[in-house]
Amino acid sequence: MPVEPGHAPGAARHKGYTRMKGENHLISWITQNKRTTAAGIVPAIRALLGCAAVRVSFIEEEKLPAVSGDAIVLDGAAFATLDALLAELSVQLPERAVSAVFISGLGTFRINPTTPAKRQARLAGRICLVTGAAQGFGEGIARELAAAGGVLVIADLNEPAALQVADDLNREHGEGTAFSVRVDVGNEASVQQMVETVVLSLGGIDLLISNAGVLRAGGLEEMSLETFEFVTRINYTAFFLVSKYGSVPMKLQTRFAPDCTTDIIQINSKSGLEGSNRNFAYAGSKFGGIGLVQSFAKELVADRIKVNAICPGNYYEGPLWSDPEKGLFIQYLKAGKVPGAKSVEDVYNFYVDKVPMRRGCSPVDVTRAILYCVEQTYETGQAMPVTGGQNMLK
Ligand SMILES: NC(=O)c1ccc[n+]([C@@H]2O[C@H](COP(=O)([O-])OP(=O)(O)OC[C@H]3O[C@@H](n4cnc5c(N)ncnc54)[C@H](O)[C@@H]3O)[C@@H](O)[C@H]2O)c1
């Protein structure tokens, strides 16, 4: 299902909130854009209720001018600053079991408990956003994380394919397991909107996987500036963008939940650890990604946000390599890149011979490394090879 805030069926108009004189005056901390203001509150509410224990969604007052009976009701105009409102919530929320918080002048924050099945699973209902999850590594990682009890956001440029993956996961693991959202990770406004939509629909981000990436090979003579800049934008700049906007709700979560840690993980590559012949645009963008990982890790450690990279070997069974028309195996066969190769199988054997464990990397291999990064609490800023022994740290 596409991410969209829901509506509370049968909600009763709240009786305890009386309209006050001057209510319509501008409350300074509520900006013109109520959704943006609300995005600065939702992760705090979820964190105060135990992060993965609940999901929180926001509905503007104009769309739902009412709340259910057990809601906490606050008059937005009574608080001079957002911090004052958050301080009041941190007193009231842990003390009462409520299904919603209503803030006049803003709207309703609905609280939905995580299902018992998810709470008991390994990821315990963590909200996991995976970019580029409509196919390939991203799709496989999303499927493994859903099986481990995560709530998945399938974020991709390819909207129909993302929706298909989300629908599959909901059928397999229960409604509410997965949501799809369209994003172009190379576009700042699109990334900002993706994060806001996810936060307002689900309540925050516990695990952000920056996976979307592109490969355009070529030596110095054939590589155009346009292609070089395209690869750099999607593999390198986009990691900056998703970390910039994705870390905002994470900081709020860790501020209001002292036991909570969050993770940003970049799906890098073995080409981020060792140069790649006639593939420098890709390798350079991946090397740069590791510089960002180390720097973000140092900056965000005080906010208890871990930042790590996973550097997979080639996913030979995935579409990038195995697509019968556009895959790298068929391209390399046609281009005569592997001397003496007469079939796709010959090309496959040439590449698999380079791997001591004699197989390609799979989404299961990568997800095991992701789960390690999430579960351990004493490592940040690392780049972890998952290459069957092909790359070893020097
Ligand atoms: N396939 C491999 O052998 C391999 C090896 C090592 C690392 N990696 C890395 O793994 C990641 C995934 O690679 P893959 O092989 O699964 O790729 P893929 O081409 O199979 O899938 C990439 C996905 O990203 C999406 N995407 C592309 N541009 C986007 C954009 N601007 N905004 C949002 N989504 C976008 C695509 O629609 C697609 O669904 C990449 O970062 C890649 O560098 C891949």
PDBQT file of the ligand as one rigid body, heavy atoms in Angstrom, charges set to zero:
ROOT
HETATM    1  N1  LIG A 401      24.353  -6.077  -8.005  1.00  0.00    +0.000 N 
HETATM    2  C1  LIG A 401      25.602  -6.174  -7.563  1.00  0.00    +0.000 C 
HETATM    3  O1  LIG A 401      26.353  -7.064  -7.963  1.00  0.00    +0.000 OA
HETATM    4  C2  LIG A 401      26.098  -5.214  -6.500  1.00  0.00    +0.000 A 
HETATM    5  C3  LIG A 401      27.350  -5.475  -5.886  1.00  0.00    +0.000 A 
HETATM    6  C4  LIG A 401      27.790  -4.620  -4.884  1.00  0.00    +0.000 A 
HETATM    7  C5  LIG A 401      27.023  -3.530  -4.511  1.00  0.00    +0.000 A 
HETATM    8  N2  LIG A 401      25.842  -3.281  -5.126  1.00  0.00    +0.000 N 
HETATM    9  C6  LIG A 401      25.087  -2.109  -4.688  1.00  0.00    +0.000 C 
HETATM   10  O2  LIG A 401      23.819  -2.531  -4.243  1.00  0.00    +0.000 OA
HETATM   11  C7  LIG A 401      22.863  -1.507  -4.479  1.00  0.00    +0.000 C 
HETATM   12  C8  LIG A 401      21.686  -2.100  -5.248  1.00  0.00    +0.000 C 
HETATM   13  O3  LIG A 401      22.180  -2.607  -6.461  1.00  0.00    +0.000 OA
HETATM   14  P1  LIG A 401      21.332  -3.618  -7.374  1.00  0.00    +0.000 P 
HETATM   15  O4  LIG A 401      22.293  -4.403  -8.154  1.00  0.00    +0.000 OA
HETATM   16  O5  LIG A 401      20.325  -4.292  -6.559  1.00  0.00    +0.000 OA
HETATM   17  O6  LIG A 401      20.638  -2.568  -8.364  1.00  0.00    +0.000 OA
HETATM   18  P2  LIG A 401      19.366  -2.732  -9.300  1.00  0.00    +0.000 P 
HETATM   19  O7  LIG A 401      19.653  -1.917 -10.511  1.00  0.00    +0.000 OA
HETATM   20  O8  LIG A 401      18.957  -4.151  -9.470  1.00  0.00    +0.000 OA
HETATM   21  O9  LIG A 401      18.229  -1.998  -8.428  1.00  0.00    +0.000 OA
HETATM   22  C9  LIG A 401      18.364  -0.658  -8.071  1.00  0.00    +0.000 C 
HETATM   23  C10 LIG A 401      17.015  -0.104  -7.621  1.00  0.00    +0.000 C 
HETATM   24  O10 LIG A 401      17.232   1.276  -7.317  1.00  0.00    +0.000 OA
HETATM   25  C11 LIG A 401      16.203   2.044  -7.940  1.00  0.00    +0.000 C 
HETATM   26  N3  LIG A 401      16.727   3.383  -8.260  1.00  0.00    +0.000 N 
HETATM   27  C12 LIG A 401      17.626   3.726  -9.211  1.00  0.00    +0.000 A 
HETATM   28  N4  LIG A 401      17.800   5.056  -9.219  1.00  0.00    +0.000 NA
HETATM   29  C13 LIG A 401      17.007   5.564  -8.251  1.00  0.00    +0.000 A 
HETATM   30  C14 LIG A 401      16.747   6.868  -7.779  1.00  0.00    +0.000 A 
HETATM   31  N5  LIG A 401      17.322   7.950  -8.344  1.00  0.00    +0.000 N 
HETATM   32  N6  LIG A 401      15.881   7.035  -6.749  1.00  0.00    +0.000 NA
HETATM   33  C15 LIG A 401      15.261   5.964  -6.197  1.00  0.00    +0.000 A 
HETATM   34  N7  LIG A 401      15.454   4.699  -6.618  1.00  0.00    +0.000 NA
HETATM   35  C16 LIG A 401      16.318   4.497  -7.631  1.00  0.00    +0.000 A 
HETATM   36  C17 LIG A 401      15.828   1.280  -9.197  1.00  0.00    +0.000 C 
HETATM   37  O11 LIG A 401      14.526   1.628  -9.648  1.00  0.00    +0.000 OA
HETATM   38  C18 LIG A 401      15.926  -0.170  -8.699  1.00  0.00    +0.000 C 
HETATM   39  O12 LIG A 401      14.709  -0.601  -8.143  1.00  0.00    +0.000 OA
HETATM   40  C19 LIG A 401      23.591  -0.400  -5.226  1.00  0.00    +0.000 C 
HETATM   41  O13 LIG A 401      23.983   0.622  -4.349  1.00  0.00    +0.000 OA
HETATM   42  C20 LIG A 401      24.804  -1.110  -5.800  1.00  0.00    +0.000 C 
HETATM   43  O14 LIG A 401      25.883  -0.247  -6.006  1.00  0.00    +0.000 OA
HETATM   44  C21 LIG A 401      25.368  -4.095  -6.108  1.00  0.00    +0.000 A 
ENDROOT
TORSDOF 0
